[in-house]
Amino acid sequence: MNKIKNVLICGIGAIGAIYADKISRYNNDNLKILVDKKRLENYRKNPKIFNGKELKLNYILPDNKDFKADLIIIATKYDGFFEAVKNIENFVKEDTIILSLLNGVTSESYLAQKYGWKHIIHSYFIGHSSMREGNKITFDGNGDIVFGVQDSTITDKNDEILLKDYFDKAEISYKISQDIKRSMWLKFMLNVSSNQISAILHLTFGQMQKSEKIKNLLKNIMLEVIEIAKASGVTNTHTMLEDAFKSLDKMCPEGKTSMLQDIEAGRKTEVEMFAGAVIEMGKKHGIPTPYNNLLKQMIEIIE
């Protein structure tokens, strides 16, 4: 593949809508949004409104066999991810690049079990949270897709160049990480701590930024993740705490984490991808995770 042209997005919630909007304004004719029949009916009746404007998108059903994607962006929530992996099958060709913007550190491995590692690029979204209320999504434009090849012996390094070229043309903000494994674990650690505490205590980013007691609690949660990261082969873990709090302090004070928004809207949270994953990896490596054990129980009670 010489360049990316046809793009498929799976999931147009708080994150997916950001890139559906960007790409539709760049080249809507070659953009498809993957939906099931129920969502198709819903979106036709209640179109997505992004920053006050209706998103006029081209929807496609999983059984369609007439469209092949050069790039697939998966931006579902955790509970929709496994269905998405199955539903993209008809649109994957030999050189299709697949990006998973899910939180966590496990989605790429699951994708590779079905589609192989050659064109799966590790990635995530970092920035100010978009605010989602019903079919309306607002976003201040402060956010990046961070991506990179974790192992160039199994993944095509040229895909980084293709993504960079396409994102430049579509005016999508991005960063290429030279150590994507550490970058993803850093984001995971920030989510495991701030998302879960904010959901339980109903805190904005600003409230977490101002409270030393909250920061001390976040630190203890982060330390569990750091021990597991070390055991998982992540390097330069000694600066992860400092880097995580720098990222937290950059968040919009009035903003809310995605998990708090889920709790307030009565939606299922991603606790299995956060505390659940930490607990399972802790068992694997023989590392105690008492903070995450408690967080998981509390969030499940709230749900």
WOWO-V35581 format. One record per pair of residues at least 24 apart in sequence whose C-alpha atoms are under 7 Angstrom apart, sorted by the first residue. I is the first residue (numbers start at 1). J is the second residue. Records with the same first field share a line. If there is no record, write none. Layout:
I=J, J
//
This chain:
1=95
3=162
4=70, 71, 162, 166
5=30, 70
6=30, 31, 69, 70, 71
7=31, 32, 69, 70, 71, 72
8=32, 33, 34, 69, 71, 72, 73
9=33, 34, 72, 73, 74
10=34, 73, 74, 75, 76, 84
11=74, 75, 76
12=75
14=130, 131, 132, 137
15=75
16=75
21=55
22=170, 172
23=170
26=170
31=58
32=58, 59, 60
33=57, 58, 59, 60
34=59, 60, 61, 62
35=59, 60, 61
36=61, 62
46=135
47=135
48=135, 136
49=135, 136, 137
50=136, 137, 138
51=137, 138, 139
62=87, 88
64=90
65=90
67=91
68=92, 93
69=96
70=96, 97
71=96, 97, 98
72=97, 98, 99
73=98, 99, 100
74=99, 100, 101
75=100, 101, 102
76=102
77=102
78=270, 273
85=111
95=119
99=123
100=124
101=125
103=188
104=188, 273, 274
105=184, 185, 188
117=154, 155
118=154, 155, 156
119=155, 156
120=155
121=147, 148, 149
122=147, 148, 149, 150, 180
123=147, 148
128=251, 252
129=255, 256, 257, 258
143=173
144=173, 174, 175
145=173, 174, 175
146=174, 175, 176, 177
147=175, 176, 177, 180
148=176, 177, 178, 180
149=180
150=180, 181
181=234
182=234, 235
185=229
186=240, 244
189=222, 225
190=244
192=274, 275
193=218, 221, 222
194=218
195=257, 258, 259, 260
196=259, 295
198=257, 260
199=259, 260, 263
200=299
202=260
204=253, 254, 255, 256
205=251, 252, 253, 254, 255, 256
206=253, 254
209=249
221=291, 292
224=289
225=278
228=281, 282, 287
231=285
268=303
271=296
//
